[in-house]
Amino acid sequence: FAKASNGNRFERKDFAETMTRLALQYISSEMIRERITQVTTTTRMQIVSAVARGFNDGLGQAGVASYISGLVPSLAGNRAALIARTETHGAANAGSHSAAEETGLQLRREWIAAEDERTREAHAEANEQIVGMDEPFIVGGEALMYPGDPAGSAEAVINCRCTVGYIVDE
C-alpha cells in the first residue's frame, strides 16, 4: 500500500509484475500446448517449460530459443527460434491485455503494426484500428483480441511483431 497526498492509503500495482504473472499463466495454459504441433506430448511440455523459464528469467527471444534447444536438442534451431518468437510475443500481449483489464480503468485498445517491408498486408491494414477492451480487432478477416491471439490462424500469429496500445477514456 502507498499513501496519496491527501493521506488516504491506496493499493499500488506494478503493471510490469502483473503483466509478467499473467503472461506466465498464459504460457502454462492449454492454448499454447495446442499450438505447438508435430511433436510428442513430452516434447511439447519441455518446450512450454523452456518458454516459461525464459520468459520468467526476462530473456529475449534468442534466450528462450536457446532454452528450447537445450531441453529439446532434436528440435531444429530455426524451429526453436520460431516457437520462441511466436510464444513469447503472444504471452506478452496476452499478459498486457489481462493486466490492462485488471487496472479497472475505462480503456480502448489500438492495434500497432510494425511498419516495414516484413509486415503482413493484413496487419498493416489493421494498424491504428481502435476497439473496446472486450471487442476483437478484425485483422485479415479474423477476430483477434491481441497480436499473437491463439484463436488466430497460424498465418495470422506466427512471427507477428505487432503490439497493442491502450487509450484511457476520460
N, C-alpha and C positions, 0 to 999 in steps of 0.2 A: 504494500500500500504506500501511497505518497500523499502529501498534503498540498492542497491548492492554495493560492494566495489568500483566499478568504478563510483559510483554516480548516475547511472540510477535507475529510480523507476520501481518496478515490483509488480504485484499483488501476494499476498501470500494467498493461500487457505489452510485451515486446513482440512486435509484428514478426520479426525475423525468427524468433524462437517458436512462435505459434505456427508460422508457415512451415518451418522445418519439421515440427512434430506432425503436422497434418500431411506433409509430403511423405514422411516415413510411413504413416498409416496407409496412404495410397499405394506405396511400393509393396507393402505386405498384403494388399488386397488381392482378391481373386482376379480382378480385371487384368492386372499386369501379367499374371501367370498365364492367362488365356491368350495373350498377345504373342508370347514367345513360343513359336511353333517349331516343328521338325526336330525336337529334342526329347529325350526321355523325361519323365517326371522328376527324377533325381537331378538331372542336369538343369532342368527349369528351376528347381528350388535353389540350386547352387548359384545360378545367375541372379535370382531375386535377392539372395543373401548378399552377393557381391555388390549389387546396385544399392541396397540399403546401407551396407557398410561404407561404401564410398561416399554416398550422399551424406550420411551421418558424420563422416570424417571431414566433410567440406571439400572433398576433391572435385575437380572438374571432370569433364567427360573423359579425358585421357586417363586420369587416375582410376575412374570407375572401370574403364575398359581394361586397364591393367589388372585390377582385382578380378574381373570376369575371366581374363585369360589365365590368371594364376590358379583360380579354382576349377576352371574347365579348360585344360590345355588342348583338348581336342577341338575346341571351337576356334575357327579361323580368326586371326587378329582383326580383319575388316568387319566380320560379323559381330565380334565383341564390341568394336567401336560403334557400329550401327545401333546395337542394342543399348549401349551406354548413352549415346546421344538421345535416342528416342525416349528412353525411360526416365532419364534424369530431367529431360525437358518437360515431359508430361507430369512428372511428380512435382516439379517446381511450380508449374501453372495450376495444378490441382491444389497444392498447398496454399498458393497465393489466393486462389478463389475461395477456399474454405476459410482462410484467415480473414479475408475481407468480409465474409458473411458474419464472422464472429465479432466484428467491430461494433455491430449494431447501428452503423451509420447508413443513411439512405444513399446508396451508390448506384451508379450505372457503370458499364464496362465498355472499353473501346479496344477493338482488335488492332494490334500494331504489327504490321508485317516488316520483315527485314527487306529493305528496299535496295535490291541489287539484282544482277542477272540470274542468280540461282533461285530466286523466289518463284514459287509456283504461280501461274497466272491467277488461279482462283484465290490464292492467299493475297496477292497484290490487289485484286479487285475488292477483297474484304477489308483492306486497310482503311482505318478510320471509321469502320462500321460501329455504331454505338447501340447497345441494347441494355435492358434492365438486368439486374442480378439474377433473376430467375428465367430469363429469356435466352435461348441459344443464339449464337451467331449463325448466319447462313453462309457457308463457305463452299463454293463449288456445288451448290445444291444439297449439301449435308448440314445437319443441325449439330453444331459443336458448342459445348459450354465454355471451352477454352482451347487454346492450341495444345495439341497432344491428347485431346479427349479420347479415351479408349473406346468411346462409342463411334468414333470416326473410322473410316476405312483406312487400310494401310497406306493407300495413295494420299490420304489427307493428313496423316500424322507422322509417318516415318520421315526422319530428317527435317521436320518442320523447325523453323527458327523464329517463329512469330511469338509475340507475348501479348499480355493484356494490360491496359492502363485502367485505373479506377478514377471515376469522376464523382466527387462528393456533391450531392444535391443539397442545396440550402433549404 
